[in-house]
Amino acid sequence: MTQTTADDRLIVAMDVPDALAGLKLAEQLGDAVSFYKIGLGMLTGGGLALANEMKQELGKRIFLDMKLFDIGATVEKAVRGLSQFDLDFLTVHGDPYVVRAAKEGASGKEMKILAVTILTSLDRADLDSALIKPGEIRDLVQERAGKAFTAGADGVIASPQEAALIRALPEAAGKLIVTPGVRPTGAALGDQKRVATPASAVQEGADHIVVGRPVWQATDPRAAALAIVDELRSA
């Protein structure tokens, strides 16, 4: 029997055009979803205002996916400003100096800093073209995660295929692993290259999974979200 209570392990990526479309999606999903990701794609479409309204008025948890990357002082200043919105998660790139600056900017706030390891849309050929050092992606992700944790990150963003490797790190104790690149069985992969199902992602050690298009592009988004929640609970 389908349960109607949301599961915080599911984060729905609100990759819709603007804040109005985002509010409509939240209304469609209702109590089936309690946690949303708002990213750069909606920044010019009222994303920050939407994040604040959903947090303060609708009582939703919010993951602001900005993937900040700049000199330390700029990152610290940006994070200090964003922390005033009382949001739950914020992403920065996983370079240790960026993580340290972000943690300083979030000092005194509950907002958790999540470090991006290697984007789930990238494969080894992409890393080669970006002059990233040789090695298996899994090993590089694990190494970046360990360095980010040591720098103070509250968690990391990694594909489900690397979750178990990261969870095995001594530095990962008490830290969060959030996995995009999650696709329910039978869903199209889109631009993701390192993917897994919701059940396998949590079995590998993920605390939260991020799902976007398979929910908001569905004919019935609420039913799609509930099916994912059922799969998570069955895992």
C-alpha positions in Angstrom: 0.0 0.0 0.0 1.4 3.4 -0.9 2.3 5.6 2.0 1.5 9.3 1.7 4.0 10.6 4.3 7.1 12.2 2.8 10.6 10.7 3.3 13.4 13.3 3.8 15.8 11.0 2.0 14.1 12.0 -1.3 15.1 15.4 -2.5 13.3 16.6 -5.6 15.3 18.8 -7.9 13.1 21.7 -8.8 14.7 22.2 -12.3 11.7 24.1 -13.6 11.8 27.5 -15.4 10.8 29.9 -12.7 9.4 30.3 -9.2 5.8 30.2 -10.3 6.4 26.8 -11.9 8.2 25.7 -8.8 5.3 26.6 -6.6 2.9 24.8 -8.9 5.1 21.7 -8.7 5.2 21.9 -4.9 1.4 22.2 -4.8 1.1 19.1 -7.0 3.5 17.1 -4.8 1.9 18.2 -1.6 2.8 16.0 1.4 4.6 13.5 -0.8 7.8 15.5 -0.8 9.3 17.5 2.1 12.8 18.3 0.6 13.6 20.3 -2.5 16.7 21.3 -4.4 16.9 24.7 -6.1 19.9 25.3 -8.3 21.6 27.7 -10.6 19.1 27.1 -13.4 16.5 28.9 -11.5 18.6 31.7 -10.0 17.4 34.3 -12.5 13.8 32.9 -12.3 13.3 33.9 -8.7 15.1 30.9 -7.1 16.2 32.6 -3.9 12.7 34.0 -3.3 11.2 30.6 -4.0 13.6 29.0 -1.6 12.7 31.4 1.1 9.0 31.1 0.6 9.1 27.3 0.5 11.1 27.2 3.7 9.3 29.9 5.7 5.7 29.6 4.4 5.4 25.9 3.3 7.8 24.4 5.9 9.8 22.5 3.3 13.5 21.7 3.7 15.7 23.4 1.0 18.9 22.4 -0.6 20.4 25.4 -2.5 22.6 23.9 -5.1 24.9 26.8 -6.1 28.2 24.9 -6.4 30.2 28.0 -5.4 33.7 28.3 -6.6 35.9 31.4 -6.2 38.7 32.8 -4.1 38.2 32.1 -0.4 37.2 35.6 0.6 34.5 35.7 -2.0 33.1 32.3 -1.1 33.0 33.2 2.5 31.1 36.4 1.8 28.6 34.7 -0.5 27.9 31.9 2.0 27.5 34.4 4.8 24.8 36.2 2.7 23.1 32.9 1.7 23.1 31.6 5.3 20.6 34.4 6.3 17.9 32.5 4.4 18.0 29.7 7.0 18.3 27.0 4.4 19.3 23.4 5.0 22.1 22.5 2.5 24.4 24.6 0.3 26.9 23.2 -2.2 30.4 24.4 -2.9 33.1 22.8 -5.0 35.1 20.3 -3.0 38.5 22.1 -3.1 39.7 22.3 0.6 40.2 26.0 0.6 36.7 26.6 -0.8 35.2 24.3 1.9 37.1 26.0 4.7 35.9 29.4 3.4 32.3 28.2 3.1 32.3 26.8 6.7 33.6 30.1 7.9 30.8 31.9 6.1 28.2 29.6 7.6 29.6 29.9 11.1 26.8 30.1 13.7 24.1 28.8 11.3 22.5 25.4 10.9 23.0 25.4 7.1 25.2 22.4 6.1 28.0 22.8 3.6 28.1 20.0 1.0 31.2 19.6 -1.2 30.9 18.6 -4.8 33.4 15.8 -5.7 33.1 15.2 -9.4 29.9 16.0 -11.3 27.7 13.0 -12.1 27.4 14.1 -15.8 31.2 13.7 -16.3 33.2 10.6 -17.4 36.9 10.1 -17.7 37.0 11.6 -21.2 35.5 14.8 -19.8 38.1 14.9 -17.0 40.9 14.4 -19.5 39.7 17.4 -21.6 39.7 19.4 -18.3 43.3 18.4 -17.5 42.2 16.6 -14.4 44.9 14.2 -13.2 44.8 10.5 -14.4 43.0 7.9 -12.4 39.7 6.1 -12.1 36.8 8.4 -11.3 35.8 6.3 -8.3 39.3 6.8 -6.8 39.4 10.5 -7.5 35.9 11.0 -6.0 36.9 9.1 -2.8 40.1 11.2 -2.5 38.3 14.5 -3.0 35.6 13.5 -0.5 38.3 12.7 2.1 40.0 16.0 1.6 36.6 17.9 1.8 35.7 16.1 5.1 39.1 17.0 6.5 38.5 20.6 5.5 35.2 20.6 7.5 32.5 19.7 4.9 29.3 18.5 6.5 28.8 16.1 3.6 29.6 15.5 0.0 27.8 15.2 -3.4 28.8 12.1 -5.3 27.2 9.6 -7.7 25.6 6.5 -6.2 28.4 4.5 -7.7 30.9 6.0 -5.3 28.7 6.2 -2.2 30.0 3.0 -0.6 33.7 4.0 -1.2 33.0 7.3 0.5 31.1 5.8 3.4 34.1 3.5 4.1 36.4 6.5 4.7 37.2 7.1 8.4 36.6 10.8 7.7 33.1 10.0 6.6 31.8 9.2 10.1 28.8 11.4 10.9 28.9 13.0 7.5 26.3 13.2 4.8 26.4 11.6 1.4 23.9 13.1 -1.1 23.6 11.4 -4.5 22.3 12.9 -7.7 22.3 10.7 -10.8 19.5 8.6 -9.3 17.0 7.2 -11.8 14.0 4.9 -10.9 14.0 1.7 -12.9 13.1 2.3 -16.5 13.6 6.1 -16.4 15.7 7.8 -19.1 19.3 8.6 -18.1 19.2 12.1 -19.6 22.7 13.8 -19.3 23.7 11.6 -16.3 26.5 9.0 -16.9 27.0 7.5 -13.4 23.6 6.4 -12.2 21.8 4.0 -9.9 18.3 3.3 -8.7 16.9 4.8 -5.4 17.1 1.6 -3.5 20.7 0.8 -4.6 21.8 4.3 -3.8 20.7 4.1 -0.1 22.0 0.6 0.2 25.4 1.9 -0.9 25.4 4.4 1.9 23.6 7.6 0.6 21.7 9.6 3.1 19.7 11.5 0.5 19.0 11.0 -3.2 18.2 13.8 -5.6 15.7 13.1 -8.4 14.5 15.7 -10.9 13.1 14.9 -14.3 11.6 11.5 -13.4 9.4 13.3 -11.0 8.5 16.7 -12.5 8.3 15.4 -16.1 6.0 12.6 -15.1 2.3 12.7 -16.1 1.5 12.4 -12.4 4.4 13.9 -10.4 2.9 13.0 -7.0 2.5 9.4 -8.0 6.1 9.3 -9.3 7.4 10.8 -6.0 5.4 8.3 -3.9 6.7 5.4 -6.0 10.3 6.5 -5.2 9.4 6.9 -1.5 8.0 3.3 -1.5 11.2 2.1 -3.1 13.3 3.8 -0.5 11.3 2.3 2.3 11.5 -1.1 0.8 15.3 -0.9 0.7 
